[in-house]
Amino acid sequence: MPEQHGLPAIGWVPAWADLQERGADPIGAGFVVEAGMGQDPAGKEYVAGWPGPDAEKLAGQAAGEPGVRLTLLCADAGAAEGLAPGGLAPVAEQVLLMAPTAGLDAAVELPENSQVALAPMETYDAVEITVFDHPVAKGRIQVRDAFAAVAITELPQGPGKEAFERGLFAAMAEEAFLHGAEYLHMVVNPDAAASYEASGWAVAGRLVSFERN
């Protein structure tokens, strides 16, 4: 698994920002991610590894800027315990998952008359599965500098949900592989991580977010 300073590399952050239609620029050993559409322009986000170069510096900057969020990638849940940069309070926690593209691109049995399609959008590729030309499952993928970030945005409820999700991941894995990415990166809520671990994903770190007190 690619690592940097003992942590999973954070080079996936610009691709992850693209999925949200947000820009990202390097700042020292981290990134500054623009506010999303419809958000306060001041609501940018600093992302860095913890512990790591520039994390404390970015924490100081976030503490001095109202509406700005600091997100630190920790190696595991234990590393996140008690983590509270000065002047900032924890507001959210998410899980970074990784999966090798070779492990997710297997053939998936989908219902008859279903099709998988990729369509280029402005900052990512949209992935869609249709049945009888009716969209039933949707996702997003972006590959930047051999880092692939993905997100599931729509799934049907019912017994076919798992197959459609695997179908989206298979299409995303193939697309990532064609662009030189060996892993898919996905950010999920903690309560969703266990189900993905059972299907080929591994927890690569915890994303702990802080905002000014």
Buried (B, 14 or more C-beta within 10 A) or exposed (E): EBEBBEBBBBBBBBBBBBBBBBBBEEBBBBBBBBBBEEEEEEBBBBBBBBBBBBBBBBBBBBBEBEBBBBBBBBBEBEBBEEBEBEBBEBEEBBBBBBBBBEBBBEEBEBEEEBEBEBEEEEBBBBBBBBBEEEEBBBBBBBBBEBBBBBBBEEBBEEEBEEBBBBBBBBBBBBBBBEBEBBBBBBBBEEEBBEEBBEEBBBBBBBBBBBBBE
